């Protein structure tokens, strides 16, 4: 083998090694590592929160005692999947209201971002700003993605006693509402006092 062939071979090996190292490093940036403990389990008390909505009004979980709540976490206002999910909740809001269910969306965006998102898409429900990421940590949904901390797309159904009734660790932004509504109907039927 000639000296120039060896030289080219060495360059290629160094290039390939460098490329592999770059890809491994990039994989770390694109990972969705958990930054919080595990989510609360079904039957456990739902973690308390106190957050501002898109209008700057304060909400806490205790405000919803005695009501069924869908608390859905999503990554970012205005992104395609999050917009689809929010609009699907919007389009089904009357079905949720008929069942006496309050829908609350939560991301780590601030109130002004939520206000713009809600206005643009005419969202008729509350968006809560978890900019300190405390609720996302409490519910075990905070993730590191592309060097940013975001809430992963997960949904919790909270019963009128403030307990986790159902958890969807991988909520479908497109057609998850039908499953959600059906599950809530079953949960409400099971929780209803028996007729005598």
C-alpha positions, 0 to 999 in steps of 0.5 A, spaced: 500 500 500 502 506 498 504 512 503 498 516 499 493 510 500 495 510 507 494 517 508 487 517 505 485 511 509 488 515 516 484 521 514 478 517 512 478 513 519 479 520 523 473 523 519 469 517 520 471 517 528 469 524 528 463 523 525 461 518 529 462 522 535 458 528 533 452 523 532 453 521 539 453 528 541 447 530 537 443 524 540 444 527 547 441 533 544 435 530 541 434 525 547 427 526 551 431 525 558 426 525 564 427 531 568 422 529 574 420 523 578 415 518 575 408 521 574 403 520 580 399 513 579 392 512 578 388 512 585 394 517 588 392 524 590 393 529 584 399 534 585 397 540 587 398 546 583 397 554 583 398 557 576 396 563 572 392 562 565 392 566 559 388 572 562 393 572 568 388 569 573 390 564 578 388 557 578 389 552 583 387 544 583 383 545 589 379 550 585 376 544 582 374 540 588 368 536 586 369 536 579 372 532 573 378 535 570 382 533 564 389 536 565 393 535 559 400 537 558 403 539 552 410 541 549 409 548 546 404 553 544 403 554 536 407 547 534 403 543 529 402 537 534 400 541 540 395 546 535 392 539 533 391 537 540 388 544 542 383 544 536 381 537 537 379 539 545 376 545 542 372 542 537 369 537 543 368 542 548 361 541 548 361 534 549 366 535 555 362 540 558 355 536 557 359 531 562 361 536 567 368 536 565 373 541 566 379 541 560 385 545 563 391 545 558 398 546 561 405 547 558 411 551 560 410 557 556 408 563 559 401 567 560 402 571 554 404 566 549 398 562 551 394 568 550 396 569 543 395 561 542 388 561 545 386 567 541 389 565 534 385 558 535 379 560 539 380 556 544 374 556 549 378 553 555 383 555 560 391 554 558 395 554 564 402 557 564 407 553 568 413 557 566 417 555 573 416 548 571 413 546 578 407 542 575 410 539 570 415 536 575 410 534 580 406 530 574 413 527 572 412 530 565 418 534 564 423 532 559 429 535 556 429 536 548 434 539 544 437 542 550 430 545 552 426 543 558 418 542 556 412 538 558 411 531 554 404 530 551 401 526 557 394 527 559 391 526 566 383 525 568 382 527 575 376 525 579 372 530 584 376 527 590 382 530 587 385 523 585 388 521 579 383 517 575 386 515 569 393 517 566 395 517 558 402 517 558 402 518 550 396 522 549 394 522 541 393 529 539 389 527 533 384 522 535 385 521 543 379 525 545 374 519 543 378 515 547 378 520 553 371 521 553 369 514 553 373 513 558 371 518 562 364 516 561 366 509 564 369 512 570 363 517 571 358 511 571 363 507 576 363 512 581 356 514 581 352 511 587 348 505 585 340 506 584 335 503 589 
